[in-house]
Amino acid sequence: GAVVSQHPSWVICKSGTSVKIECRSLDFQATTMFWYRQFPKQSLMLMATSNEGSKATYEQGVEKDKFLINHASLTLSTLTVTSAHPEDSSFYICSAPLVSNYGYTFGSGTRLTVV
Amino acid sequence: QKEVEQNSGPLSVPEGAIASLNCTYSDRGSQSFFWYRQYSGKSPELIMSIYSNGDKEDGRFTAQLNKASQYVSLLIRDSQPSDSATYLCAVNYGNQGGKLIFGQGTELSVKP
């Protein structure tokens, strides 16, 4: 139980285009979703926190106009990387806290490559 | 700035040995602590969670928490080559379900 389905698992896009990443909670309602970015050989860096029905909260240094987060329903949160550049190439992972315990469930991640 | 610090690694141990992974955190108000294992290109996989001072054992894994020292560790007994991965320490800041902050990870290599 408590599965977050993340799509796509990998995507290649051209510089200047936008890419949308979806995280869908399959068997529970995710009122909160955390979005992380991970560069090679580095840890997961929290980018933003999305809450259903309200604006996302971005971590310091993360451009809110570049990384658009939408959490319009209790089962879907999306991250759109706008005007992507090669330096945005990274592994993006979503995570939702679990009400039943103090744990968290993670999406399978999206490998974004901008060429 | 809330921080989570881990041994930089890489850590190399022979098969069958005990691997010891350490983590310190900056916020005394932290309530929940997690150890994740991550393989390259994959999402983190939960190994252990710990919330109270002391030891928590699960199979070959033991997590140790010392809130006074703001220190949490993970011991892996009888290490196997399949344990080779990056181990991430993560700390929950705030209330249940609050943001999870990760350490930089320790790469573990278990040599046959």
Backbone of each chain as ProteinMPNN parsed JSONL, in Angstrom:
{"seq_chain_A": "GAVVSQHPSWVICKSGTSVKIECRSLDFQATTMFWYRQFPKQSLMLMATSNEGSKATYEQGVEKDKFLINHASLTLSTLTVTSAHPEDSSFYICSAPLVSNYGYTFGSGTRLTVV", "coords_chain_A": {"N_chain_A": [[0.814, -1.188, 0.0], [0.206, 2.444, -0.049], [1.402, 3.732, -2.368], [3.255, 5.746, -4.574], [3.022, 6.776, -7.787], [5.192, 7.669, -10.275], [5.742, 9.566, -13.169], [7.168, 10.797, -16.246], [9.539, 8.015, -16.267], [11.924, 8.53, -17.388], [13.128, 11.232, -19.377], [13.976, 13.029, -22.279], [14.698, 16.206, -23.371], [14.636, 19.146, -25.437], [16.685, 22.052, -25.123], [15.174, 24.884, -23.727], [12.574, 24.061, -23.902], [9.622, 22.828, -22.151], [8.985, 20.578, -19.462], [6.872, 18.205, -17.978], [6.401, 16.574, -14.939], [4.775, 13.96, -13.318], [3.276, 12.975, -10.262], [1.464, 10.56, -8.746], [-0.695, 9.542, -6.262], [-1.64, 6.333, -5.517], [-3.208, 4.712, -3.811], [-3.907, 6.118, -1.621], [-4.595, 9.291, -0.077], [-2.808, 12.085, -0.848], [-2.08, 14.785, 0.783], [0.073, 16.348, 0.985], [3.055, 16.831, -0.852], [6.421, 16.263, -1.393], [9.074, 17.573, -3.309], [12.08, 16.581, -4.725], [15.444, 17.044, -5.876], [18.175, 15.461, -7.421], [21.505, 15.482, -8.066], [24.184, 13.824, -9.844], [26.062, 11.689, -7.753], [25.414, 13.128, -5.519], [23.328, 14.159, -2.729], [19.761, 13.922, -2.004], [18.116, 16.877, -2.627], [15.866, 19.008, -1.187], [13.401, 20.611, -3.005], [10.865, 21.819, -3.025], [7.702, 22.07, -1.352], [4.55, 20.827, -1.828], [1.125, 21.463, -1.291], [-2.152, 20.263, -1.276], [-4.433, 22.175, -2.99], [-3.317, 24.641, -2.381], [-0.705, 27.161, -2.665], [2.603, 26.19, -3.58], [5.435, 25.726, -1.421], [8.609, 26.942, -1.65], [12.034, 25.998, -1.403], [14.897, 27.802, -0.245], [16.637, 29.482, -2.779], [15.581, 28.073, -4.897], [14.033, 28.482, -7.969], [10.888, 29.654, -8.277], [9.426, 30.356, -10.504], [10.51, 28.911, -12.46], [10.353, 26.256, -11.786], [7.48, 24.929, -11.737], [4.929, 24.053, -9.613], [2.097, 22.09, -9.109], [-0.713, 21.159, -7.282], [-3.369, 20.018, -7.53], [-5.251, 18.148, -6.819], [-6.086, 15.575, -4.402], [-4.711, 13.391, -5.162], [-2.84, 13.904, -7.075], [0.138, 15.469, -7.939], [2.122, 17.787, -9.658], [5.189, 18.611, -11.301], [6.548, 21.063, -13.217], [9.136, 21.721, -15.309], [10.203, 24.577, -16.578], [11.289, 26.173, -19.607], [13.675, 24.629, -19.967], [17.128, 23.976, -19.277], [20.43, 22.687, -19.965], [21.695, 22.496, -17.438], [19.626, 21.855, -15.792], [19.333, 19.222, -15.97], [18.848, 16.307, -14.26], [17.989, 14.076, -11.535], [14.774, 13.712, -10.56], [12.65, 13.447, -7.797], [9.657, 12.551, -6.164], [7.91, 12.691, -3.024], [5.759, 11.515, -0.48], [4.35, 12.131, 2.721], [3.264, 9.693, 5.112], [0.183, 9.11, 6.628], [-0.456, 7.056, 8.307], [1.786, 6.244, 9.683], [4.975, 7.49, 10.789], [6.347, 7.618, 8.471], [7.516, 7.861, 5.01], [6.656, 7.789, 1.567], [8.085, 7.154, -1.615], [8.244, 8.308, -4.989], [9.267, 6.693, -8.049], [11.113, 8.152, -9.347], [12.387, 10.498, -11.812], [14.393, 10.724, -14.535], [15.775, 13.41, -15.952], [16.998, 14.69, -18.905], [18.448, 17.33, -20.511], [19.016, 18.551, -23.652]], "CA_chain_A": [[0.0, 0.0, 0.0], [0.873, 3.748, -0.022], [2.274, 3.816, -3.536], [3.261, 6.95, -5.402], [3.431, 6.457, -9.156], [5.837, 8.844, -10.867], [5.941, 9.449, -14.611], [7.799, 9.61, -16.83], [10.719, 7.559, -15.544], [13.013, 9.276, -17.979], [12.714, 12.108, -20.46], [14.997, 13.859, -22.914], [14.039, 17.338, -24.019], [15.531, 20.147, -26.003], [16.859, 23.279, -24.356], [14.153, 25.884, -23.972], [11.231, 23.482, -23.822], [9.144, 22.538, -20.801], [8.732, 19.17, -19.179], [6.013, 17.998, -16.81], [6.57, 15.314, -14.207], [3.574, 13.699, -12.514], [3.308, 12.022, -9.152], [0.089, 10.227, -8.441], [-0.847, 8.594, -5.152], [-2.551, 5.329, -6.068], [-4.101, 4.078, -2.841], [-4.086, 6.99, -0.465], [-4.718, 10.7, -0.438], [-1.592, 12.808, -0.499], [-2.328, 16.215, 0.943], [1.38, 17.0, 0.868], [4.043, 16.151, -1.681], [7.729, 16.9, -1.417], [9.807, 17.391, -4.556], [13.519, 16.591, -4.537], [16.315, 16.945, -7.057], [19.419, 14.803, -7.048], [22.56, 15.464, -9.076], [25.036, 12.634, -9.69], [26.952, 11.58, -6.598], [24.979, 14.044, -4.474], [22.152, 13.696, -2.01], [18.485, 14.494, -2.403], [17.94, 18.241, -2.158], [14.461, 19.38, -1.211], [13.14, 21.788, -3.824], [9.623, 22.483, -2.663], [6.626, 21.298, -0.727], [3.237, 21.193, -2.369], [-0.041, 21.096, -0.497], [-3.345, 20.249, -2.089], [-5.289, 23.35, -2.966], [-2.636, 25.884, -2.02], [0.549, 27.378, -3.367], [3.75, 25.43, -3.084], [6.477, 26.427, -0.672], [9.885, 26.626, -2.273], [13.227, 26.147, -0.577], [15.749, 28.932, -0.614], [17.468, 29.275, -3.953], [14.851, 27.384, -5.963], [13.254, 29.471, -8.715], [9.497, 29.236, -8.344], [8.898, 30.57, -11.851], [11.104, 27.913, -13.353], [9.85, 24.949, -11.358], [6.078, 25.158, -11.396], [4.341, 22.906, -8.928], [0.655, 22.14, -8.986], [-1.243, 20.053, -6.459], [-4.782, 20.365, -7.684], [-6.132, 17.151, -6.216], [-5.456, 14.798, -3.336], [-3.977, 12.245, -5.697], [-1.938, 14.279, -8.15], [0.999, 16.639, -7.844], [2.965, 17.856, -10.846], [6.313, 19.544, -11.348], [6.873, 21.437, -14.583], [10.4, 22.44, -15.478], [9.967, 25.467, -17.719], [12.484, 26.669, -20.293], [14.739, 23.781, -19.418], [18.501, 24.13, -19.738], [21.231, 21.504, -19.612], [21.994, 22.42, -16.003], [18.455, 21.296, -15.096], [19.408, 17.764, -16.075], [18.967, 15.779, -12.897], [17.033, 13.042, -11.134], [13.737, 14.362, -9.767], [11.911, 12.449, -7.026], [8.613, 13.072, -5.293], [7.724, 11.905, -1.81], [4.594, 11.916, 0.3], [4.332, 11.581, 4.073], [2.2, 8.73, 5.36], [-0.589, 9.425, 7.816], [-0.543, 5.874, 9.169], [2.982, 6.194, 10.536], [5.793, 8.679, 10.591], [7.19, 7.378, 7.313], [7.342, 8.552, 3.741], [6.741, 6.946, 0.389], [8.768, 7.862, -2.684], [8.068, 7.926, -6.373], [10.409, 5.956, -8.6], [12.078, 9.114, -9.874], [12.4, 10.867, -13.222], [15.697, 11.183, -15.02], [15.607, 14.438, -16.969], [18.196, 15.096, -19.643], [18.169, 18.456, -21.401], [20.099, 18.59, -24.666]], "C_chain_A": [[0.857, 1.251, 0.0], [1.883, 3.894, -1.149], [2.11, 5.168, -4.222], [3.819, 6.563, -6.766], [3.967, 7.719, -9.813], [6.114, 8.576, -12.344], [6.347, 10.786, -15.21], [9.006, 9.181, -15.998], [11.979, 8.206, -16.126], [12.484, 10.108, -19.137], [13.925, 12.881, -20.963], [14.268, 14.993, -23.612], [15.085, 18.315, -24.528], [15.575, 21.377, -25.102], [15.779, 24.275, -24.731], [12.733, 25.367, -23.902], [10.879, 23.208, -22.363], [8.824, 21.06, -20.661], [7.881, 19.057, -17.915], [6.244, 16.615, -16.238], [5.361, 15.139, -13.286], [3.858, 12.706, -11.401], [1.876, 11.8, -8.689], [0.06, 9.229, -7.287], [-1.963, 7.622, -5.541], [-3.573, 4.827, -5.067], [-4.225, 4.869, -1.551], [-4.18, 8.422, -0.965], [-3.498, 11.458, 0.075], [-1.889, 14.303, -0.417], [-1.048, 17.018, 0.785], [2.28, 16.16, -0.019], [5.337, 16.961, -1.627], [8.414, 16.58, -2.739], [11.298, 17.579, -4.298], [14.217, 16.55, -5.89], [17.62, 16.332, -6.581], [20.369, 14.821, -8.236], [23.457, 14.266, -8.816], [25.976, 12.749, -8.504], [26.601, 12.569, -5.481], [23.702, 13.523, -3.829], [20.881, 14.311, -2.586], [18.359, 15.893, -1.783], [16.471, 18.607, -2.288], [14.297, 20.668, -2.008], [11.931, 22.557, -3.299], [8.664, 21.501, -2.027], [5.311, 21.768, -1.327], [2.146, 20.684, -1.445], [-1.285, 21.244, -1.355], [-4.154, 21.52, -1.902], [-4.62, 24.643, -2.582], [-1.312, 25.997, -2.773], [1.675, 26.568, -2.732], [4.703, 26.337, -2.311], [7.818, 25.983, -1.205], [11.033, 26.835, -1.286], [14.078, 27.3, -1.113], [16.603, 28.573, -1.819], [16.781, 28.555, -5.102], [13.923, 28.387, -6.65], [11.821, 28.991, -8.902], [8.912, 29.404, -9.738], [9.449, 29.559, -12.842], [10.563, 26.516, -13.038], [8.429, 25.149, -10.826], [5.487, 23.896, -10.792], [2.854, 23.133, -8.759], [0.184, 20.928, -8.211], [-2.753, 20.248, -6.389], [-5.737, 19.366, -7.055], [-5.368, 16.37, -5.153], [-4.652, 13.617, -3.847], [-2.971, 12.618, -6.768], [-1.179, 15.557, -7.829], [1.914, 16.626, -9.059], [4.049, 18.908, -10.679], [6.595, 19.814, -12.816], [8.165, 22.236, -14.582], [10.239, 23.287, -16.736], [11.297, 25.96, -18.289], [13.728, 25.925, -19.796], [16.091, 24.081, -20.071], [19.296, 22.905, -19.319], [21.539, 21.385, -18.13], [20.807, 21.942, -15.171], [18.427, 19.775, -15.183], [19.708, 17.194, -14.702], [17.968, 14.638, -12.718], [16.04, 13.706, -10.188], [12.88, 13.283, -9.102], [10.841, 13.143, -6.189], [8.447, 12.14, -4.097], [6.524, 12.428, -1.042], [4.69, 11.337, 1.701], [3.116, 10.672, 4.246], [1.506, 9.055, 6.676], [-0.535, 8.292, 8.823], [0.651, 5.72, 10.096], [3.785, 7.456, 10.299], [6.622, 8.596, 9.311], [6.817, 8.183, 6.081], [7.387, 7.518, 2.627], [7.291, 7.785, -0.752], [8.29, 7.38, -4.048], [9.343, 7.268, -6.878], [11.44, 6.871, -9.243], [11.953, 9.325, -11.374], [13.786, 11.378, -13.575], [15.461, 12.148, -16.166], [16.959, 14.769, -17.584], [17.8, 16.189, -20.617], [19.346, 18.596, -22.365], [20.006, 19.862, -25.501]], "O_chain_A": [[2.084, 1.164, 0.043], [3.065, 4.147, -0.916], [1.0, 5.662, -4.422], [4.947, 6.084, -6.877], [3.265, 8.727, -9.894], [6.637, 7.528, -12.722], [5.904, 11.826, -14.722], [9.443, 9.92, -15.116], [12.972, 8.398, -15.424], [11.513, 9.733, -19.795], [14.775, 13.322, -20.189], [13.322, 14.757, -24.364], [16.243, 18.307, -24.109], [14.607, 21.689, -24.408], [15.499, 24.487, -25.911], [11.787, 26.153, -23.849], [11.714, 23.335, -21.467], [8.444, 20.391, -21.622], [8.138, 19.728, -16.916], [6.278, 15.619, -16.961], [4.978, 16.061, -12.567], [4.585, 11.729, -11.583], [1.178, 12.734, -8.295], [0.719, 8.191, -7.34], [-3.081, 8.033, -5.853], [-4.708, 4.541, -5.447], [-4.608, 4.329, -0.514], [-3.884, 8.718, -2.122], [-3.204, 11.466, 1.27], [-1.942, 14.992, -1.436], [-1.079, 18.213, 0.489], [2.27, 14.931, 0.052], [5.335, 18.18, -1.794], [8.341, 15.453, -3.228], [11.727, 18.586, -3.735], [13.667, 16.094, -6.892], [18.11, 16.635, -5.493], [20.077, 14.246, -9.284], [23.493, 13.745, -7.702], [26.604, 13.785, -8.288], [27.418, 12.813, -4.593], [23.08, 12.577, -4.314], [20.923, 15.108, -3.523], [18.481, 16.06, -0.57], [15.899, 18.525, -3.375], [14.952, 21.674, -1.738], [11.968, 23.778, -3.149], [8.8, 20.284, -2.147], [5.004, 22.96, -1.33], [2.251, 19.592, -0.886], [-1.446, 22.231, -2.072], [-4.512, 21.886, -0.782], [-5.296, 25.664, -2.465], [-0.865, 25.054, -3.426], [1.69, 26.306, -1.529], [4.757, 27.548, -2.529], [8.132, 24.793, -1.213], [10.996, 27.736, -0.448], [13.975, 27.697, -2.274], [17.21, 27.503, -1.874], [17.358, 28.441, -6.184], [13.127, 29.057, -5.994], [11.58, 28.018, -9.617], [7.997, 28.673, -10.116], [8.907, 29.382, -13.933], [10.349, 25.705, -13.939], [8.208, 25.481, -9.661], [5.54, 22.817, -11.383], [2.406, 24.197, -8.333], [0.631, 19.807, -8.456], [-3.32, 20.589, -5.351], [-6.895, 19.689, -6.788], [-4.15, 16.497, -5.029], [-3.991, 12.923, -3.074], [-2.31, 11.739, -7.322], [-1.769, 16.584, -7.494], [2.424, 15.574, -9.445], [3.866, 19.934, -10.024], [6.855, 18.882, -13.577], [8.272, 23.281, -13.941], [10.149, 22.749, -17.84], [12.28, 26.139, -17.571], [14.68, 26.516, -19.285], [16.172, 24.396, -21.258], [18.885, 22.169, -18.423], [21.635, 20.272, -17.614], [20.956, 21.656, -13.983], [17.6, 19.122, -14.547], [20.697, 17.556, -14.065], [17.214, 14.293, -13.628], [16.426, 14.207, -9.132], [12.442, 12.333, -9.751], [11.088, 14.186, -5.584], [8.797, 10.961, -4.153], [6.301, 13.636, -0.963], [5.069, 10.178, 1.865], [2.081, 10.863, 3.608], [2.154, 9.249, 7.704], [-0.564, 8.518, 10.033], [0.538, 5.132, 11.172], [3.299, 8.393, 9.664], [7.507, 9.423, 9.095], [5.942, 9.048, 6.105], [8.073, 6.501, 2.733], [7.004, 8.978, -0.851], [7.975, 6.205, -4.235], [10.373, 7.289, -6.204], [12.516, 6.422, -9.639], [11.48, 8.456, -12.106], [14.282, 12.339, -12.987], [14.997, 11.747, -17.234], [17.925, 15.082, -16.887], [16.916, 15.996, -21.452], [20.499, 18.739, -21.958], [20.824, 20.073, -26.397]]}, "seq_chain_B": "QKEVEQNSGPLSVPEGAIASLNCTYSDRGSQSFFWYRQYSGKSPELIMSIYSNGDKEDGRFTAQLNKASQYVSLLIRDSQPSDSATYLCAVNYGNQGGKLIFGQGTELSVKP", "coords_chain_B": {"N_chain_B": [[19.663, 27.212, 9.27], [18.891, 24.009, 8.672], [20.667, 21.074, 9.135], [22.041, 17.974, 8.011], [24.514, 15.723, 8.551], [26.816, 13.422, 7.229], [29.258, 10.71, 7.306], [31.75, 11.141, 4.868], [32.662, 9.079, 3.26], [34.051, 7.078, 0.481], [33.037, 3.999, 2.119], [34.599, 1.043, 2.767], [34.243, -2.35, 3.344], [35.057, -5.724, 4.304], [33.381, -8.692, 3.198], [31.059, -10.055, 5.47], [31.846, -8.547, 7.602], [31.249, -5.885, 10.04], [29.53, -3.021, 9.141], [29.659, 0.404, 9.788], [27.771, 3.244, 9.969], [27.449, 6.712, 10.197], [25.76, 9.655, 11.463], [24.994, 13.05, 11.968], [22.893, 15.652, 13.249], [21.414, 18.924, 13.091], [19.245, 20.162, 14.384], [17.755, 20.246, 17.465], [15.121, 19.792, 17.93], [14.238, 17.791, 16.304], [12.343, 14.898, 15.437], [11.99, 12.454, 14.13], [13.808, 9.874, 12.549], [15.625, 8.479, 9.866], [16.981, 5.826, 7.945], [18.001, 5.302, 4.694], [18.499, 3.267, 1.823], [20.09, 3.566, -1.257], [20.285, 2.762, -4.596], [22.141, 3.34, -7.566], [20.5, 5.567, -9.697], [18.028, 4.925, -8.779], [15.119, 5.2, -6.6], [15.172, 6.157, -3.098], [15.24, 3.578, -0.622], [13.6, 2.492, 2.209], [15.36, 1.572, 5.081], [15.587, 1.604, 7.898], [13.727, 3.079, 10.561], [13.736, 5.345, 13.287], [12.751, 6.594, 16.437], [13.025, 7.007, 19.127], [15.382, 7.43, 21.801], [18.173, 5.201, 21.952], [18.627, 1.778, 20.917], [17.543, 0.14, 17.937], [16.633, -2.789, 16.454], [16.64, -4.708, 13.463], [16.706, -7.516, 11.943], [19.725, -7.83, 10.275], [20.354, -5.259, 10.675], [20.941, -2.446, 12.757], [19.784, 0.406, 14.245], [20.851, 3.307, 15.922], [20.112, 5.815, 18.24], [20.877, 8.924, 19.625], [19.718, 11.471, 21.136], [20.623, 13.527, 22.769], [23.242, 13.911, 21.983], [22.734, 14.427, 19.407], [22.873, 12.536, 17.331], [22.853, 9.839, 15.114], [23.075, 6.466, 14.141], [23.863, 3.684, 11.963], [24.228, 0.282, 11.993], [25.444, -2.421, 10.161], [25.382, -5.723, 10.251], [27.29, -8.692, 9.461], [27.948, -8.054, 6.759], [27.048, -8.013, 3.319], [27.898, -8.425, -0.163], [25.709, -7.521, -1.629], [24.79, -5.481, -0.086], [26.111, -3.299, -0.865], [25.883, -0.005, -1.645], [24.546, 3.346, -1.66], [24.059, 4.939, 1.389], [21.649, 6.792, 2.958], [21.087, 9.185, 5.41], [18.279, 10.541, 6.977], [16.331, 13.194, 8.275], [13.457, 14.18, 9.96], [12.023, 17.273, 10.149], [10.178, 19.146, 12.349], [6.65, 18.759, 12.635], [4.832, 15.606, 12.494], [5.039, 14.187, 9.319], [6.327, 16.312, 8.251], [8.86, 18.19, 6.428], [11.511, 16.278, 5.024], [14.858, 16.021, 5.534], [17.854, 15.287, 3.948], [21.028, 13.732, 4.498], [24.313, 13.85, 2.986], [24.926, 11.35, 2.165], [26.506, 8.127, 2.363], [28.701, 6.148, 0.654], [28.788, 2.737, 0.483], [30.852, -0.04, 0.15], [31.014, -3.433, -0.131], [33.306, -5.88, -0.017], [33.812, -8.982, -1.61]], "CA_chain_B": [[19.813, 26.192, 8.245], [18.877, 22.681, 9.271], [21.643, 20.267, 8.426], [22.262, 16.568, 8.325], [25.862, 15.436, 8.106], [27.221, 12.015, 7.253], [30.62, 10.398, 6.873], [31.835, 11.382, 3.432], [32.926, 7.834, 2.551], [33.367, 5.78, 0.544], [33.379, 3.064, 3.166], [34.807, -0.288, 2.205], [34.382, -3.377, 4.371], [35.044, -7.077, 3.728], [32.164, -9.476, 3.408], [30.941, -10.638, 6.793], [32.225, -7.573, 8.64], [30.232, -4.915, 10.447], [29.655, -1.677, 8.56], [29.139, 1.41, 10.714], [27.466, 4.485, 9.273], [27.146, 7.717, 11.207], [25.028, 10.832, 11.006], [24.654, 14.042, 12.984], [21.887, 16.593, 12.765], [21.604, 20.209, 13.758], [18.089, 20.681, 15.101], [17.412, 19.425, 18.635], [13.691, 19.513, 17.918], [13.925, 16.707, 15.362], [11.59, 13.829, 16.078], [12.0, 11.186, 13.399], [15.099, 9.664, 11.888], [15.479, 7.392, 8.906], [18.092, 5.394, 7.103], [17.577, 4.806, 3.404], [19.505, 2.723, 0.922], [19.803, 3.997, -2.618], [21.114, 2.281, -5.685], [22.295, 4.358, -8.605], [19.385, 5.728, -10.612], [16.784, 4.447, -8.151], [14.62, 5.95, -5.457], [15.6, 5.62, -1.803], [14.481, 2.456, -0.053], [13.701, 2.592, 3.664], [16.008, 0.483, 5.803], [15.198, 1.666, 9.311], [13.285, 4.343, 11.136], [13.908, 5.341, 14.74], [12.146, 7.792, 16.988], [13.359, 7.144, 20.538], [16.773, 7.155, 22.15], [18.511, 3.811, 22.157], [18.863, 0.924, 19.753], [16.424, -0.553, 17.299], [17.227, -3.84, 15.629], [15.781, -5.365, 12.478], [17.565, -8.415, 11.187], [21.156, -7.502, 10.357], [20.487, -3.806, 10.814], [20.656, -1.817, 14.044], [19.869, 1.863, 14.274], [21.104, 3.838, 17.26], [19.787, 7.235, 18.314], [21.249, 9.645, 20.84], [19.219, 12.829, 20.903], [21.448, 14.495, 23.505], [24.415, 14.16, 21.143], [22.235, 14.71, 18.055], [23.653, 11.549, 16.592], [22.152, 8.603, 14.768], [23.968, 5.595, 13.4], [23.332, 2.443, 11.412], [25.182, -0.812, 11.928], [25.049, -3.539, 9.312], [26.164, -6.898, 10.621], [27.439, -9.716, 8.426], [27.76, -7.319, 5.506], [27.044, -8.792, 2.096], [28.126, -7.6, -1.363], [24.446, -6.904, -2.041], [24.571, -4.28, 0.73], [26.85, -2.191, -1.486], [24.93, 1.025, -2.084], [24.694, 4.599, -0.911], [23.139, 4.984, 2.533], [21.254, 8.169, 3.238], [20.456, 9.505, 6.678], [17.273, 11.582, 6.769], [15.758, 13.682, 9.522], [12.216, 14.929, 9.832], [11.997, 18.492, 10.947], [8.84, 19.651, 12.599], [5.6, 17.814, 13.003], [4.701, 14.405, 11.68], [4.763, 14.487, 7.931], [7.061, 17.504, 7.844], [9.89, 17.983, 5.422], [12.56, 15.316, 5.322], [16.127, 16.538, 5.045], [18.795, 14.186, 3.765], [22.463, 13.911, 4.508], [24.928, 13.731, 1.663], [25.045, 9.943, 1.802], [27.781, 7.407, 2.473], [28.769, 5.02, -0.271], [29.32, 1.53, 1.11], [31.273, -1.109, -0.75], [31.313, -4.665, 0.586], [34.162, -6.664, -0.902], [33.724, -10.436, -1.377]], "C_chain_B": [[19.886, 24.829, 8.92], [19.761, 21.768, 8.447], [21.68, 18.844, 8.934], [23.609, 16.211, 7.721], [26.167, 13.949, 8.243], [28.701, 11.88, 6.939], [30.687, 10.546, 5.359], [32.03, 10.094, 2.642], [33.887, 8.043, 1.389], [33.889, 4.894, 1.662], [33.477, 1.677, 2.557], [35.019, -1.277, 3.342], [34.4, -4.744, 3.696], [33.721, -7.762, 4.026], [32.181, -10.135, 4.779], [31.269, -9.683, 7.924], [31.026, -6.705, 9.016], [30.528, -3.574, 9.784], [28.978, -0.693, 9.5], [28.988, 2.74, 9.987], [26.964, 5.499, 10.294], [26.51, 8.963, 10.613], [24.811, 11.769, 12.186], [23.678, 15.038, 12.384], [21.906, 17.842, 13.636], [20.451, 20.64, 14.655], [17.677, 19.754, 16.237], [15.926, 19.056, 18.669], [13.284, 18.379, 16.99], [13.312, 15.521, 16.081], [11.775, 12.461, 15.437], [13.264, 11.09, 12.561], [15.026, 8.411, 11.044], [16.827, 7.08, 8.256], [17.508, 4.793, 5.833], [18.78, 4.232, 2.664], [19.118, 3.149, -0.486], [20.81, 3.404, -3.572], [21.1, 3.336, -6.776], [21.083, 4.393, -9.539], [18.042, 5.281, -10.059], [16.361, 5.359, -7.013], [15.157, 5.362, -4.161], [14.652, 4.528, -1.311], [14.687, 2.486, 1.459], [14.348, 1.342, 4.262], [15.502, 0.453, 7.241], [14.639, 3.045, 9.623], [13.448, 4.237, 12.643], [13.444, 6.665, 15.296], [12.546, 8.054, 18.433], [14.831, 6.854, 20.758], [16.998, 5.664, 22.351], [18.723, 3.092, 20.841], [17.556, 0.355, 19.233], [17.015, -1.538, 16.304], [16.19, -4.42, 14.681], [16.682, -6.223, 11.62], [19.032, -8.05, 11.378], [21.412, -6.023, 10.611], [20.13, -3.357, 12.235], [20.825, -0.313, 13.901], [20.039, 2.303, 15.723], [20.846, 5.336, 17.233], [20.203, 7.793, 19.657], [20.862, 11.103, 20.627], [20.058, 13.88, 21.623], [22.673, 14.879, 22.679], [24.032, 14.483, 19.712], [22.944, 13.818, 17.044], [22.785, 10.326, 16.331], [23.081, 7.759, 13.902], [23.226, 4.371, 12.889], [24.467, 1.427, 11.369], [24.612, -1.906, 11.051], [25.967, -4.7, 9.666], [26.234, -7.876, 9.466], [27.211, -9.098, 7.046], [27.913, -8.233, 4.297], [27.34, -7.881, 0.899], [26.863, -6.89, -1.848], [24.081, -5.679, -1.203], [25.292, -3.069, 0.141], [25.859, -1.224, -2.125], [25.31, 2.32, -1.387], [23.631, 4.628, 0.176], [22.91, 6.439, 2.923], [20.601, 8.257, 4.607], [19.47, 10.638, 6.416], [16.604, 11.923, 8.093], [14.499, 14.477, 9.222], [12.254, 16.139, 10.749], [10.564, 18.944, 11.113], [7.884, 18.541, 12.963], [5.644, 16.575, 12.111], [4.335, 14.781, 10.252], [5.45, 15.738, 7.422], [8.181, 17.157, 6.875], [10.996, 17.073, 5.937], [13.843, 15.852, 4.701], [17.148, 15.409, 5.046], [20.237, 14.633, 3.979], [23.021, 13.64, 3.123], [25.127, 12.294, 1.232], [26.442, 9.392, 2.004], [27.731, 6.219, 1.538], [29.463, 3.86, 0.418], [29.665, 0.504, 0.04], [31.664, -2.306, 0.095], [32.051, -5.581, -0.369], [34.047, -8.155, -0.59], [35.052, -10.998, -0.868]], "O_chain_B": [[20.832, 24.537, 9.651], [19.632, 21.689, 7.225], [21.398, 18.552, 10.097], [23.822, 16.377, 6.52], [25.82, 13.311, 9.237], [29.323, 12.788, 6.389], [29.775, 10.119, 4.65], [31.617, 10.011, 1.486], [34.5, 9.107, 1.31], [35.035, 5.024, 2.094], [32.544, 1.202, 1.91], [35.875, -1.069, 4.202], [33.818, -4.907, 2.624], [33.038, -7.433, 4.996], [33.19, -10.703, 5.195], [30.996, -9.983, 9.086], [29.957, -6.776, 8.41], [31.645, -3.062, 9.864], [27.858, -0.926, 9.954], [29.955, 3.288, 9.458], [26.146, 5.171, 11.154], [26.691, 9.283, 9.438], [24.48, 11.321, 13.284], [23.641, 15.242, 11.17], [22.361, 17.809, 14.779], [20.659, 21.408, 15.595], [17.295, 18.608, 16.001], [15.53, 18.116, 19.359], [12.102, 18.045, 16.902], [13.71, 15.181, 17.195], [11.724, 11.435, 16.115], [13.723, 12.061, 11.959], [14.441, 7.407, 11.449], [17.673, 7.952, 8.057], [16.651, 3.91, 5.874], [19.918, 4.66, 2.859], [17.945, 3.096, -0.857], [22.021, 3.524, -3.386], [20.16, 4.123, -6.889], [20.693, 3.369, -10.101], [17.041, 5.259, -10.775], [17.14, 6.18, -6.528], [15.554, 4.197, -4.125], [13.445, 4.559, -1.554], [15.823, 2.503, 1.932], [13.938, 0.215, 3.986], [15.05, -0.579, 7.736], [15.033, 4.045, 9.022], [13.311, 3.153, 13.209], [13.698, 7.723, 14.721], [12.428, 9.179, 18.92], [15.45, 6.119, 19.989], [16.128, 4.955, 22.856], [18.964, 3.705, 19.8], [16.605, 0.125, 19.98], [17.796, -1.168, 15.427], [15.025, -4.6, 15.038], [17.337, -5.739, 10.696], [19.52, -7.97, 12.505], [22.558, -5.595, 10.746], [19.157, -3.823, 12.827], [21.878, 0.173, 13.487], [19.438, 1.73, 16.632], [21.296, 6.04, 16.329], [19.918, 7.208, 20.702], [21.601, 11.869, 20.009], [20.189, 15.004, 21.138], [23.09, 16.037, 22.678], [24.897, 14.781, 18.888], [23.523, 14.277, 16.059], [22.078, 9.845, 17.217], [23.784, 8.281, 13.037], [22.116, 4.066, 13.324], [25.523, 1.676, 10.789], [23.445, -2.275, 11.178], [27.171, -4.661, 9.413], [25.36, -7.897, 8.599], [26.381, -9.571, 6.271], [28.783, -9.103, 4.256], [27.056, -6.684, 0.953], [26.933, -5.795, -2.407], [23.175, -4.926, -1.56], [25.101, -1.944, 0.602], [25.102, -1.586, -3.025], [26.274, 2.374, -0.624], [22.454, 4.374, -0.081], [23.846, 7.198, 3.178], [19.681, 7.502, 4.922], [19.795, 11.592, 5.709], [16.347, 11.049, 8.921], [14.483, 15.337, 8.341], [12.486, 16.031, 11.954], [9.83, 19.105, 10.138], [8.271, 17.518, 13.527], [6.381, 16.509, 11.126], [3.436, 15.588, 10.015], [5.196, 16.183, 6.303], [8.414, 15.992, 6.551], [11.361, 17.099, 7.112], [13.907, 16.104, 3.497], [17.283, 14.673, 6.024], [20.605, 15.767, 3.675], [22.295, 13.251, 2.208], [25.459, 12.03, 0.076], [27.436, 10.1, 1.836], [26.829, 5.385, 1.62], [30.596, 3.991, 0.881], [28.868, 0.223, -0.856], [32.549, -2.206, 0.945], [31.512, -6.006, -1.39], [34.171, -8.554, 0.568], [35.159, -12.199, -0.62]]}, "name": "protein", "num_of_chains": 2, "seq": "GAVVSQHPSWVICKSGTSVKIECRSLDFQATTMFWYRQFPKQSLMLMATSNEGSKATYEQGVEKDKFLINHASLTLSTLTVTSAHPEDSSFYICSAPLVSNYGYTFGSGTRLTVVQKEVEQNSGPLSVPEGAIASLNCTYSDRGSQSFFWYRQYSGKSPELIMSIYSNGDKEDGRFTAQLNKASQYVSLLIRDSQPSDSATYLCAVNYGNQGGKLIFGQGTELSVKP"}
